[in-house]
Amino acid sequence: MQTEKNKIALVTGANTGVGFQIAKALAENNYMVYVGARNLEKGKNAAEKLGENAITIEMDVTKQDTIRIAVKEIQEKHGKLDLLVNNAGISHAGKPGRTVEEVVAANKPSVASIDEMRTVWDTNVFGVVAVTQAFLPLLKNATAPRIVNVSSSLGSLTLGMDPQNPYRTNFDVVYGASKAAMNAVTVAFAIELEESNIKINAASPGYTATALNNFQGTDTIEEGSREPVRVALDESDITGEFTGPNQEHYPW
């Protein structure tokens, strides 16, 4: 019989920011957490901080070979995956250190670099699909498997068209649209998997101060991780939902 102590989780992009906080919370809740990181050394440093319930796994969500190797490792050691958190994401692929305002201005649909758009979508959209597809067989081997896609309220098309939304002008074709596409991917998987025991939901950390926004966010990473962690630890049958801070339900 499955117990809390033998639950296995994978968090992509977990060596820093919200991903690290999610991994920390899961480790504290007796999950064995695989800390997904593109850079092995950074992943090892993060896992050391998290303690004995954390294991580093080198994985770049844009590289199929690293995904396959990660699947093989978890398959051979555990034969299942209870929880997948698709957290890895980037906001832009241009010059580092720019303010949020500078990035938004550069990524407006009339001037955005198509190459930058492809790079961001490769991580935020295609990476989510690639990782989810690869780990579905292991998720199906778990008793109550869950997938959490770390999204953003910017990904809500309904909120984007609401004149009362103060962040609507930040919606661009690079990051904002990538999160809308990732939300669409979440819905597509939820529909396909609704007859299975796999639950999949999207959760927004809110406007959290991370490298994603040059640390201009208003919330701490501890605050930002709360909703993704809540959704990850939820044992209900809820699937296909999009929520944010304070359990607020967002429209797709």
C-alpha positions in Angstrom: 0.0 0.0 0.0 1.3 3.4 -0.9 2.3 5.7 1.9 3.4 9.4 2.1 7.0 8.3 2.6 7.4 6.6 -0.7 5.8 9.2 -2.9 8.0 10.4 -5.7 7.9 13.9 -7.2 9.8 15.7 -10.0 9.9 19.5 -10.1 11.5 21.0 -13.3 13.5 24.1 -12.9 13.8 23.4 -9.2 17.3 24.7 -8.4 16.1 28.3 -7.8 13.1 30.6 -7.2 9.6 29.2 -6.9 10.7 25.8 -8.1 13.1 25.5 -5.3 10.4 26.5 -2.7 8.0 24.0 -4.2 10.6 21.2 -4.0 11.4 22.3 -0.4 7.7 22.0 0.6 7.4 18.6 -1.0 10.5 17.3 0.7 9.1 18.6 4.0 5.9 16.6 3.3 7.8 13.4 2.9 8.1 13.3 -0.8 11.3 12.0 -2.4 11.8 15.0 -4.7 13.8 15.0 -7.9 15.3 18.5 -8.4 15.2 19.0 -12.1 18.0 21.4 -13.3 19.6 22.3 -16.6 22.9 22.9 -14.7 24.0 19.8 -12.7 26.1 21.7 -10.2 23.3 24.2 -9.5 21.0 21.3 -9.0 23.4 19.5 -6.6 23.7 22.7 -4.6 19.9 23.0 -4.3 19.5 19.3 -3.4 22.1 19.6 -0.7 20.1 22.5 0.9 16.9 20.4 0.7 18.3 17.5 2.5 18.0 13.7 2.3 14.6 13.8 0.6 16.0 15.5 -2.5 17.9 14.1 -5.5 19.4 16.1 -8.3 18.4 15.1 -11.8 19.9 16.9 -14.8 17.2 17.8 -17.2 16.7 20.5 -19.9 13.0 20.5 -20.9 14.1 21.6 -24.4 16.3 18.6 -25.0 14.6 15.3 -25.5 17.8 13.3 -24.7 17.9 14.7 -21.1 14.2 14.0 -20.6 14.6 10.4 -21.8 17.6 9.9 -19.4 15.6 11.3 -16.5 12.6 9.1 -17.2 14.9 6.0 -17.4 16.5 6.9 -14.0 13.2 7.3 -12.2 11.8 4.3 -13.9 14.7 2.1 -12.8 14.7 3.4 -9.2 11.0 3.7 -8.5 8.9 2.4 -11.4 6.4 5.3 -11.0 6.0 9.0 -10.5 3.4 10.4 -8.1 3.7 14.1 -8.9 5.0 16.1 -11.8 5.4 19.8 -11.4 6.1 21.6 -14.7 7.8 24.7 -13.2 10.6 25.4 -15.6 10.0 28.7 -17.5 11.6 31.8 -18.9 10.2 35.2 -19.6 12.4 36.3 -22.4 15.6 35.2 -24.2 17.1 38.7 -24.8 19.6 40.8 -23.0 19.7 39.9 -19.3 19.1 42.5 -16.5 16.4 44.4 -18.4 13.5 45.7 -16.4 10.0 44.2 -16.8 9.0 47.4 -18.6 11.9 47.1 -21.1 11.1 43.4 -21.7 7.4 44.1 -22.2 8.2 46.9 -24.7 10.5 44.7 -26.7 8.0 41.8 -26.8 5.0 43.7 -28.0 3.4 41.9 -31.0 4.4 44.6 -33.5 8.1 44.4 -32.7 8.8 41.1 -31.0 11.7 38.9 -32.2 10.3 35.7 -33.7 13.6 34.0 -32.6 13.1 35.1 -29.0 9.4 34.0 -29.2 10.5 30.5 -30.4 13.1 30.2 -27.6 10.6 31.1 -24.9 7.8 28.9 -26.3 10.3 26.0 -26.6 10.6 26.0 -22.8 7.2 27.3 -21.6 5.0 25.4 -24.0 6.8 22.6 -26.0 8.9 21.7 -22.9 5.8 21.2 -20.9 4.3 18.9 -23.5 7.5 17.0 -24.0 8.1 16.3 -20.3 4.4 15.4 -19.6 4.3 13.0 -22.5 7.5 11.4 -21.4 6.4 10.8 -17.8 2.8 9.8 -18.4 3.7 6.0 -18.3 5.3 6.5 -14.9 2.4 8.7 -13.6 0.0 6.0 -14.7 1.9 3.5 -12.4 1.1 5.7 -9.4 -2.0 5.3 -7.2 -3.1 9.0 -7.2 -0.9 10.8 -9.7 -1.0 14.6 -10.2 0.4 17.1 -12.6 0.8 20.8 -11.7 1.6 23.3 -14.4 3.0 26.5 -12.9 1.3 29.2 -14.9 0.6 33.0 -14.6 -2.5 35.1 -14.5 -1.1 36.7 -17.6 -2.1 33.5 -19.4 -5.8 34.1 -18.8 -7.3 35.4 -22.1 -10.4 36.5 -20.2 -8.5 38.6 -17.7 -6.4 40.0 -20.6 -9.5 41.4 -22.1 -10.8 42.9 -18.9 -10.2 46.7 -18.8 -10.1 46.5 -15.0 -7.1 44.3 -15.0 -4.0 46.5 -14.2 -1.6 43.9 -15.7 -3.4 43.5 -19.1 -1.0 45.7 -20.9 1.9 43.3 -20.0 0.4 40.6 -22.2 2.8 40.0 -25.1 3.3 37.4 -27.7 6.5 36.1 -26.1 5.8 35.3 -22.4 2.1 36.2 -21.9 1.0 34.2 -25.0 3.3 31.3 -24.0 1.4 31.0 -20.7 -1.9 31.2 -22.5 -0.7 28.4 -24.8 0.5 26.4 -21.7 -2.9 26.8 -20.2 -4.4 25.5 -23.4 -2.0 22.5 -23.2 -3.2 22.0 -19.6 -6.9 21.9 -20.7 -6.0 19.5 -23.6 -4.3 17.0 -21.2 -7.2 17.4 -18.7 -9.7 16.5 -21.3 -7.7 13.5 -22.5 -7.0 12.2 -19.0 -10.3 12.9 -17.4 -11.3 9.2 -17.5 -8.0 8.3 -15.9 -6.8 8.7 -12.3 -4.3 11.5 -13.3 -5.3 15.0 -12.2 -3.8 18.0 -13.9 -4.2 21.6 -12.9 -2.6 25.0 -13.5 -1.5 27.2 -10.6 -0.2 30.8 -10.7 2.3 31.9 -8.0 1.3 35.5 -8.5 3.6 38.4 -9.1 6.6 36.9 -7.4 10.1 38.4 -7.2 12.3 36.0 -9.2 14.8 36.1 -12.0 11.8 35.7 -14.3 11.0 39.4 -13.8 14.4 40.8 -12.8 13.2 40.5 -9.1 10.6 43.2 -9.6 7.7 41.1 -8.3 5.8 42.2 -5.3 5.6 38.8 -3.5 8.3 36.7 -2.0 9.1 33.2 -3.4 7.7 31.8 -0.2 4.4 33.5 -0.9 4.5 32.6 -4.5 5.1 28.9 -3.9 2.0 28.5 -1.7 -0.6 28.0 -4.3 1.4 25.6 -6.5 2.3 23.6 -3.3 -1.4 23.5 -2.2 -2.5 22.2 -5.6 0.4 19.7 -5.6 -0.6 18.3 -2.2 -4.3 18.4 -2.8 -5.8 14.9 -2.6 -9.2 15.7 -4.1 -10.4 14.7 -7.5 -10.3 18.2 -8.9 -8.8 18.5 -12.3 -8.7 21.0 -15.1 -8.7 24.1 -12.9 -6.6 27.3 -13.0 -6.0 29.0 -9.6 -3.8 31.7 -8.1 -2.9 33.2 -4.8 -5.4 32.7 -2.0 -7.0 29.9 -4.0 -8.5 32.4 -6.4 -10.1 30.7 -9.5 -8.9 32.2 -12.7 -10.9 32.0 -16.0 -9.0 30.4 -18.8 
